[in-house]
């Protein structure tokens, strides 16, 4: 998830297909291996991905 890209590891990115790009994971609440994804484990220390199924990403209003 973000390894080798310009994005920080762990950043959710909208994707128009059911299959994520190679090296990326779906934000579906699944557990992942800290041995396989050590940098992702730093971002999500519970070793579970966020579950964004049925949700949408919204910008923070910063008190606007």
Buried (B, 14 or more C-beta within 10 A) or exposed (E): BBEEEEEEBBEBEEEEEEEEEEEBBBBEEEEBEBEEBEEBBEBBEEEEBBEBEEEEEEEEEEEE
